[in-house]
Amino acid sequence: MECKTFVQKILDRDRKLLNNDIKREPIYGSVEGDVKIIADFTEYSPLHLGHKFCMIQAKNQIPEGLFVAVVPGPLERSGRGLPYIMTREARAETAIAAGADIVIEGPPMGIMGSGQYSLCLAKTFKALDADYIPRGYRPFPGYENILKRISNGNGVAPKPYKIVDMETKEVLLHGKLDEDNYVIVSLSKSLKKIDFDFTGKFIFVKRVEGVSGTKIREAVVLGDLESVTDMLPPETIEVLIREIDNGHAPLDKLRDVDGILERVNNNNIQELKSLPLIDDITAEALIKNRPFNCLLDVEKSISQGFSRHFKNRVMSSIEAGIFKEGVHNYIDRYPSVIRILKYKNKEVLNEFRKRIPHRRLEIWQ
């Protein structure tokens, strides 16, 4: 099977999945179990030793808890706007092999703004009634104070070039945060927005030095997996080698080129403006400069965004072909279903079913 055909099949399948989820309402009930839920979220693209270290630290602190990994799902596009290195099924498999108890599907990152994605994650933790949320962070002067505020249940909001306590309105930091630290702050804001009490729930773990997801992905693309084996647990290496042998990895440089070109060459301006992340300037430039014969020319017509990943994210939005209205409806109902990608065993699955208040569960087939 050609990788391109494989990618197109994933996108077609996940569009149908999203459209079905948009139509459903979540169902909640009573909690019947008392096991503690440790809910983590990460891309696992791929799962490296830093991810595993964070998982082990959380499991050591709450040894009787269920570790639930929330892995971004539909459309398989990351916050950087690029495809994941492996499918979510393969990423879920590595998570279970590395020590997770349950892996559930998270929201689609590639077609949302960062605030929308953070809101969906917050709603996931509320749906799970999470007791603990482990997060890796990069220490630097002043950040410990921010983490202390969050540990105490204060929402902390990222503003342009400053970080603000949402309750006291104090400016806690001037400047911007890197990606890992920004995610923690943004999540605290979203959890506060949906009125989920996260006092004492965060488990903050200092990131492991010398592990780089970017270097790992670059090595895999170059066929040089041996150069980064010291950054990867054996569970990831085993799954990654199998996926490569089957032609299902690496996927992070592959696009549905035909689908993108079909939309930018044939959609009218209103249809283009209705796609997430596309502004009027980009839509007008796409109309003006078509027909397009390659993705590089499409990229040149995308306006310069607020981040270095913006153009890739817009490309993912065009590739997905999901309109803004559909995304908004999806977020309003999210999570309409808790989709279980992988679980350790039947006993763990039964404990999970009894413990969470969300009653619409689905085993991914």
C-alpha positions in Angstrom: 0.0 0.0 0.0 1.4 3.4 -0.9 1.9 5.9 1.9 -0.1 8.5 0.1 -3.1 6.2 -0.3 -2.8 5.3 3.4 -2.8 9.0 4.4 -5.9 9.7 2.2 -7.7 6.8 3.8 -7.0 8.1 7.3 -8.3 11.5 6.4 -11.4 10.1 4.7 -12.1 7.9 7.7 -11.6 10.7 10.3 -13.8 13.2 8.4 -16.7 10.8 8.8 -15.7 10.3 12.5 -15.8 14.0 13.2 -19.1 14.5 11.4 -20.6 11.7 13.4 -19.3 13.2 16.7 -20.7 16.6 15.9 -24.2 15.1 15.8 -24.0 13.5 19.2 -24.6 14.9 22.7 -22.5 13.7 25.7 -24.2 11.6 28.4 -23.2 11.7 32.0 -24.1 9.6 35.0 -22.9 8.7 38.5 -19.4 7.5 39.5 -19.4 3.8 40.7 -15.7 3.3 41.5 -13.1 5.0 43.7 -9.9 4.4 41.8 -7.9 7.6 41.2 -7.6 8.9 37.6 -4.2 10.2 36.4 -4.9 12.0 33.1 -2.0 13.0 30.9 -2.1 14.5 27.4 0.6 14.4 24.9 1.2 13.7 21.2 3.6 10.8 21.7 5.0 11.5 18.2 6.8 9.4 19.1 6.8 8.5 22.8 10.3 9.2 24.1 12.1 8.8 27.4 10.9 12.2 28.6 7.3 11.1 28.2 8.0 7.8 29.9 9.8 9.5 32.8 6.8 11.8 33.4 4.5 8.8 33.3 6.6 6.8 35.8 6.9 9.8 38.2 3.1 10.1 38.2 2.5 6.4 38.7 5.0 6.3 41.5 3.1 9.0 43.3 -0.3 7.4 42.8 0.6 3.7 42.5 -3.1 2.5 42.7 -4.3 5.0 40.1 -5.3 4.5 36.5 -3.0 6.3 34.1 -5.1 7.6 31.2 -3.2 9.0 28.3 -5.1 11.4 26.1 -3.6 11.2 22.6 -4.7 13.7 19.9 -6.9 11.9 17.4 -8.9 12.7 14.3 -7.1 13.9 11.1 -3.7 13.0 12.6 -2.3 16.6 12.5 -0.3 18.1 15.2 -0.2 21.6 16.8 2.7 22.3 14.4 0.4 21.7 11.5 2.2 18.6 10.4 1.1 14.9 10.3 2.1 12.8 13.3 5.0 10.4 12.7 2.7 7.4 13.3 -1.1 6.9 13.5 -2.8 7.3 16.8 -3.4 3.5 16.9 0.4 3.0 16.8 1.0 5.8 19.3 -1.6 4.3 21.7 0.1 0.9 21.4 3.4 2.4 22.5 1.7 4.2 25.4 0.3 1.0 26.8 3.5 -0.9 26.3 5.4 1.9 28.1 3.1 1.7 31.2 -0.2 3.5 30.5 -3.4 1.8 31.6 -5.9 3.4 29.2 -5.4 5.5 26.0 -8.3 7.7 24.9 -8.6 9.8 21.8 -8.1 13.5 22.3 -9.3 16.4 20.1 -7.9 17.1 16.6 -5.1 19.6 17.0 -4.5 20.4 13.3 -7.7 22.3 12.6 -8.1 24.3 15.8 -6.6 27.4 17.3 -4.4 26.7 20.4 -7.1 28.2 22.7 -9.8 25.9 21.2 -7.6 22.9 21.6 -6.8 23.8 25.2 -10.5 24.2 25.9 -11.2 20.7 24.5 -8.5 19.3 26.7 -9.9 20.9 29.8 -13.4 19.5 28.9 -11.7 16.1 28.6 -10.3 16.3 32.1 -13.7 17.3 33.4 -15.4 14.4 31.6 -12.9 12.0 33.1 -13.2 13.7 36.5 -9.4 13.6 36.7 -7.8 13.5 40.1 -4.3 14.2 38.8 -2.8 15.9 35.8 1.0 15.2 35.3 2.8 17.8 33.1 6.5 18.1 32.1 7.9 21.6 32.3 11.2 23.5 31.7 12.4 25.3 34.8 13.6 28.9 34.6 13.7 31.8 37.1 10.2 33.0 38.0 8.3 30.0 36.6 8.2 28.2 40.0 5.9 31.0 41.3 3.6 30.4 38.3 3.4 26.7 39.0 2.7 27.4 42.7 -0.3 29.6 41.7 -1.6 26.9 39.5 -1.1 24.2 42.2 -3.2 26.4 44.4 -6.1 26.4 41.9 -5.5 29.8 40.4 -6.0 30.3 36.7 -3.0 31.9 34.9 -3.6 33.5 31.6 -1.1 34.1 28.8 -1.5 37.6 27.5 0.6 39.4 24.8 4.1 39.4 26.3 3.0 38.8 29.8 1.6 36.1 32.1 -1.3 37.2 34.5 -3.0 35.7 37.5 -6.6 35.6 36.5 -7.9 36.2 40.1 -5.5 38.8 41.4 -4.7 40.4 38.0 -1.0 40.4 39.0 1.6 40.2 36.2 3.6 37.2 37.1 6.0 37.3 34.2 6.9 39.6 31.4 7.7 38.0 28.0 6.7 34.8 26.4 6.8 31.1 27.4 8.2 28.2 25.4 5.8 25.6 24.2 5.8 23.1 27.2 5.4 25.9 29.8 2.8 27.8 27.7 0.6 24.7 27.5 0.4 24.4 31.3 -0.6 28.0 31.7 -3.1 27.9 28.9 -4.6 24.7 30.3 -5.1 26.3 33.7 -6.9 29.2 32.0 -9.2 26.7 30.2 -9.9 24.7 33.3 -10.9 27.8 35.2 -13.1 28.8 32.3 -15.1 25.6 32.5 -15.2 25.8 36.3 -13.2 22.7 37.0 -11.4 22.8 40.4 -7.8 21.8 39.7 -6.4 22.7 43.2 -3.7 20.2 44.0 -4.3 18.1 40.9 -1.2 19.0 38.8 1.9 16.9 39.1 4.7 19.0 37.7 7.7 17.0 36.5 11.0 18.6 35.3 11.7 17.7 31.7 14.5 15.2 31.1 17.5 16.9 29.5 19.0 15.7 26.2 15.7 14.3 24.7 14.4 16.1 21.6 11.2 15.0 19.7 12.3 17.1 16.8 15.7 15.3 16.5 13.9 12.0 16.8 11.5 12.8 14.0 14.3 14.1 11.8 16.4 10.9 12.4 13.4 8.7 11.5 12.8 10.6 8.3 16.4 10.2 7.3 16.4 6.5 8.1 18.9 7.0 10.9 16.9 5.6 13.9 20.1 4.3 15.5 21.3 7.8 16.2 18.5 8.5 18.6 17.9 5.1 20.2 19.3 6.6 23.5 16.2 9.0 23.5 13.6 6.2 23.0 12.3 3.4 25.2 12.4 -0.1 23.6 8.6 -0.1 23.4 8.6 2.8 21.0 11.5 1.4 18.9 9.7 -1.9 18.4 6.5 -0.3 17.2 8.2 2.3 15.1 10.3 -0.3 13.3 7.2 -2.3 12.6 5.3 0.7 11.3 8.3 1.7 9.0 8.5 -1.9 7.7 4.7 -1.8 6.9 5.0 1.6 5.1 2.9 3.3 7.8 5.7 5.5 9.1 7.1 8.1 9.0 4.0 10.0 8.1 5.0 13.5 9.2 6.1 14.8 5.8 3.2 13.4 3.8 0.1 15.4 2.7 -3.0 14.7 0.6 -1.6 16.8 -2.2 -4.5 16.1 -4.6 -7.1 17.0 -2.0 -5.4 20.3 -1.1 -5.0 21.3 -4.8 -8.6 20.4 -5.5 -9.9 22.7 -2.8 -7.7 25.7 -3.5 -8.3 25.4 -7.2 -12.1 24.8 -7.1 -13.6 26.2 -3.9 -15.2 29.6 -4.1 -14.0 32.4 -1.8 -16.8 31.9 0.7 -15.9 28.2 1.0 -12.3 29.1 1.6 -13.1 31.7 4.2 -15.3 29.1 6.0 -12.3 26.9 6.7 -10.6 27.3 10.1 -7.6 29.5 10.5 -8.0 31.0 7.0 -8.3 34.8 7.0 -9.7 37.0 4.3 -6.2 38.0 3.0 -5.3 34.3 2.5 -8.6 33.4 0.9 -8.3 36.3 -1.6 -4.7 35.4 -2.4 -5.7 31.8 -3.1 -8.4 32.9 -5.5 -6.1 35.4 -7.2 -3.1 33.1 -7.7 -4.8 29.9 -8.8 -4.6 27.5 -10.5 -1.9 25.9 -8.3 0.2 22.9 -9.4 2.2 22.4 -6.2 2.0 22.9 -2.4 4.9 25.3 -2.3 2.9 27.8 -4.4 -0.1 27.4 -2.1 2.1 28.0 0.9 3.3 31.3 -0.6 -0.3 32.5 -0.8 -0.9 32.0 2.9 -0.5 35.1 5.0 2.2 35.3 7.6 0.7 34.3 10.9 1.6 34.8 14.5 3.7 31.7 14.9 6.3 29.8 12.8 3.9 26.9 12.4 1.0 29.0 11.1 1.4 28.2 7.4 1.5 24.5 8.1 -1.6 24.7 10.3 -3.5 26.6 7.5 -2.3 23.9 5.1 -3.8 21.2 7.5 -7.1 23.2 7.6 -7.3 23.1 3.8 -6.4 19.5 3.8 -9.0 18.5 6.3 -11.8 20.4 4.6 -13.9 20.8 7.8 -15.8 24.1 8.0 -15.6 26.5 11.0 -19.2 25.9 11.9 -18.5 22.2 12.2 -15.5 22.8 14.4 -17.5 25.1 16.7 -20.3 22.5 17.0 -17.7 19.8 17.7 -16.2 21.9 20.5 -19.7 22.7 22.0 -20.4 19.0 22.3 -16.9 17.9 23.2 -16.4 15.2 24.3 -19.5 13.7 22.8 -17.9 10.3 23.3 -14.9 8.9 25.2 -13.2 6.9 22.5 -10.9 4.2 23.9 -7.9 3.6 21.6 -6.2 0.9 23.7 -6.4 -0.5 27.2 -4.1 -2.7 29.3 -6.6 -5.5 30.1 -10.3 -6.1 30.8 -10.0 -5.5 34.5 -8.5 -2.0 33.9 -11.3 -1.3 31.3 -14.0 -2.2 33.8 -12.4 -0.1 36.5 -12.3 2.8 34.1 -15.9 2.4 33.1 -17.1 2.5 36.7 -14.9 5.4 37.7 -15.6 8.1 35.0 -19.0 10.0 34.9 -19.1 10.1 31.1 -21.4 7.3 30.0 -20.9 7.3 26.2 -17.9 5.1 25.7 -16.7 3.6 22.5 -13.9 1.0 21.9 -11.9 2.0 18.8 -11.9 -0.7 16.1 
